[in-house]
Amino acid sequence: PYRHSTHQWQQPSTGQQMVTLERHTVWHLGCKWGCLADKTVEEPKWNSAAWQMLEGDQTYYLALESTRGNLFRRGKVETVLAARVLQGDNDITELVLAAAGTETEWVRDSGDAASDNTWRPSYDGGSPLRVAIGNADMGADFGIGGTEVTFSCRVFIPVGGTEPLRVENRVAFR
């Protein structure tokens, strides 16, 4: 078990009270972590009550990938947009989805505001971070005169404050 404890003792010769802090640190997945809970055996990870990241990239990112690329012909669109939440190089997607209060939002911009406002994503496999995209999702003008359709994903992550952390990214199809 990793330690985070305080030891109080009295120096016999002077009677002075002494306090010693023992705090284990470890390197895990390219980051340095400090133990916050005494005798923990939990793995250091994002949003852990037992660990705090001390060194490493603490920036949150949202990576978006299309399973079949970004170039499609009109009437031949079939792909899945998959979003992953990263903190530095660490994929924390599953941990973020499991956290109470996490919210996701998908938005389409095809240039037709009325149609975009009524568009609703179709989740692939029930995951709010995987959206199936087909011909009907591209809007009426897709593929005509270079019309672009953009899909944006936003994830609102509860990180302990009053305002959730927002990460977002978008992908455009022509």
Summary of the structure (lengths in Angstrom):
residues: 174
radius of gyration: 23.6
end to end distance: 53.9
largest distance: 88.1
contacts: 460
relative contact order: 0.17
helix: 11%
strand: 47%
